[in-house]
Amino acid sequence: MDYWVEIAKAIAELGVLVVIAGIFLFISMKNNNRQDEFFTKLFNNIIDQMKICSGGHVLTEEEDQTASKIDKTINSYLQSTIADLGASRAMVARYHNGGKDMNSISFLKVSVTNESVNHGNLPCMADFQNQFRAMVGYPISEIDRTGHCLISDIEQIKDKDIGTYELLKARGVRSAYCYKLTSLTGYIVGAVFVIYKTNNKLQEDAVEVDKYLSHVADKISSLMNMSETE
């Protein structure tokens, strides 16, 4: 068995520090001249358990290529959305868990994974990674309740969710719209967002934006679910 290959895979999945701890344990046991076969199995078991806990695995070349194609197609949808709706920004945000509290309940988080911006707008995807969903409580709750959220003027939510209001205002947002992304079983796994900034001269039609987003969300959901059918 090639231990270095397994170690390299584990590092990619789990991080250097965790794997180093396993290596030191393995070396320490071998230096004590104990039963090599037993401790080899123990080491392998440690790596396997750490992989299970991490909830992930190293992508195969085929999986990597598929994921890359999906990402490119999602980005092309967002670029078309910007062009067709005259929006300042379009984004895909995906739900995930991150860490647990003392009752072992996972924290609900969200990260922006794809983004397209119109001329004159700086990307903001890097600023919205591993964020608590409560940070944008109003849109998230509306998505959960109705499947979409239409904020044609951020002043509409000032008294409903001051946190989201201040976040949008600080970034020069005038209006924001989002539509749910779903798994094959209909579970909400994220949302596609369209943003109009205060300096955007176009006055959008909220109903038309919502209708357009529903179609885009269906296409993106289908793409994201491709791996579930393979």
Residue, then its C-alpha position, 0 to 999 in steps of 0.5 A: m500500500d502506498y501510504w504517501v498517496e493516502i496521506a496526500k489525499a487526506i491532506a487535500e480533504l482534511g488539512v495539514l494539521v489533522v493529518i500530521a497528528g495521525i502521522f505522528l501517532f503512526i510513527s510513534m507506534k512503529n518506533n515502539n516495535r509493536q505489531d506493524e500490521f495492527f498499527t497499520k490498520l489503526f492508522n488506516n482506520i484513523i484516516d477513514q474516520m477523519k474522512i467520514c467526519s469531514g463529510g467530503h472526498v477528493l474529486t476524481e478527474e471526471e468529477d472535477q471536469t463535470a463540476s467545472k462544466i457546471d460552474k461555467t454553465i451557471n456563470s453563463y446563465l448569470q451573465s445572460t441574466i445581467a444582460d437581459l435584466g440590466a442588473s448590477r449583479a447576479m449571484v448564486a448562493r448555496y446553503h451549507n452547515g458549518g460547525k456545531d453548537m454545544n448541543s451538536i446542532s449544526f450552524l446554518k450558513v450560506s456562501v456565494t459560489n458564482e457571481s457576475v457583475n455589470h460594468g463598473n461593479l466590483p465582485c463581492m463573492a469573496d466577502f460572502q463565504n461561510q456567512f450565517r444565514a441569519m445575516v440576511g434573515y429576511p430574504i432567507s425566511e421569505i425564500d423558505r416561506t414562499g420560494h422567492c423574495l422581491i425587494s423592489d426598494i430596500e426601504q420596504i424592509k427597514d422595519k422588518d429586518i434592520g440588519t439586512y437593510e443596513l447590509l444592503k444600504a452599505r453596499g449601495v443596493r437599491s433593490a434585490y430579488c431572489y428565487k429558490l434553488t432546489s434539490l431533486t426532492g424539492y429541498i431548498v439548497g440555495a438561491v439565485f440573486v439579482i441586485y440593482k444598485t442605486n446608481n443603476k439608471l434602469q427602473e426594473d419591473a419586479v414582476e418580470v424580474d421574478k418571472y425571469l428568475s424562476h426560469v433561471a433558478d430551474k435551469i441552475s437547480s437542474l445543473m446542480n442536481m446532475s451529480e445526484t443522478e449520476 
